[in-house]
């Protein structure tokens, strides 16, 4: 257990292991006695990557609660910009009525979060001011997130004044809430910009962190998304204008956990010389949950959904290059109505030609075309393998963005993880998205060469770091605040289609079933992750080599027999 305090500064694996053992044996006195000593002796910044999971353990009983509270107090006083928002999100559970309690935020957790925040306030005047200002800012974001915009939409307003968003009991306009608290008079007491990723510092010096300076006077409402998130612009003390996505009536904790996992995997890939040389990394973005129904996300600039290029207006590359072929909606309807899905899918292939290679010819001048296509191919490889190991599903073309500056992919919306795609009404049958258009973007070599080799190098690193990765997954799936299982209602939302008359009936029929034992399900999820990392794609079969496993996954992902069975809204022909 003591290895965590002696580990190299960049090596967080021992701390992950310590936390996993602690959470697994939370009821054992000897383990808690050992942990009490570790909390005092290990530098606090080493716990920051999993601070969300540590804070979620607040609200337990007796000695265990004291140890968790002591650790959280250290984190909050020494690294306030990483932890105060998380504590406020937990405390805010008590403000949101019964819905918060359904998400496992009980009275003890909200009370202990409040106790820690009061401790932080008492520790110094500067921290007291920071907590108070952060609380005002978070309340403002939550108010904006939950603000009903139907009236503005009915009137056809594209831009809405932030002054219309009145915050708190004093009904202060959103854009004035911090100014009225005289926040600008003290830079250390000013909240950090919530969508800036802040690297934990061993010395706890965060004086150079960009602070919230002001907001642009108007916000807009997105056209996409079930709950139509809002877009605002925040100006930091560094002079940078940052675009932010404010989500309401949506639990952003799922996105946070997967982005955490991506960050940790990126550290593994950066340690290995072969993956570092190939620049194999997953592009991430900052996610800040504010409570169970609201959150702020970093807007990934210069990106567009793959589906936006392939079949979205006004681009619609398929119609531009093949105007006489079937349209996207025709393909969807044809596959949906077909009784012989395989034959229907083959028909669609004959009437729908891949066009994604044109994206690189249109966007980048020669010779940048080659380098951007190579970056794209590497990005598809690393996100495919990591996504498969973590069981990330619902990878339709709107949930995969392409960075127009680099050609790399950015995955968003992680509502289906840890192989829960197999429990959907129409189960997902492929390990990752490797459709014809995805392959078409790789150029004449397709999946051969760069793509396959990058898949193999990524999988080698994940296998080498298998114990650490399994430990991280174990910590995630046992987090008491993180609901990663798919309820029938959430499953319906993933595959919602007005043309599916039987979907609601299926959900209604299963809605009253007894909930599966989450502990047993978590054990199976962890076992499945370990099996993938050991080369067992078929749990009853033989272990495969890295090369064999990659070859198998590529074949499964491209097999028309599998693609034809997928929910038509996923767009397997794209």
Secondary structure, DSSP 8 states (H G I E B T S, - for coil): -THHHHS-TT--HHHHHHHHHHHHTTT-HHHHHHHHHHHHHS-GGGGGGGHHHHHTTTT--HHHHHHHHHHHHHHHHHSHHHHHHHHHHHHGGGGSTHHHHHTT--HHHHHHHHHHHHHHHHH-HHHHHHHHHHHHHHHHHHHHHH---HHHHHTT-SSEEGGG-EETTTTEEGGGTTGGGTGGG-STTS-B-TTS-----TT---TTS-BEEEE-SEEEE-SSSTT--EEEEEEETTS-EEEEEEEESS-THHHHHHHHHHHHHHHHHHHSHHHHHTT-------EEEEETTEEEEE--TTEEEHHHHHT-TTT-HHHHH-TTS--HHHHHHHHHH-SSHHHHHHHHHHT----THHHHHHHS-TTHHHHHHHHHHHHHHHHHHHHHHTT-----TTSEEEETTT--EEE----S-TTGGGGSSS---SSS---HHHHHTT-TTTTTTHHHHHHHHHHHHHHHTHHHHHHHHHHHHT-TT---S--HHHHHHHT--TT-TTHHHHHHHHTTS----HHHHHHHHHHHHHHHHTT-SSTTS----HHHHHHHHHHHHH-HHHHTTS-GGG-TT-
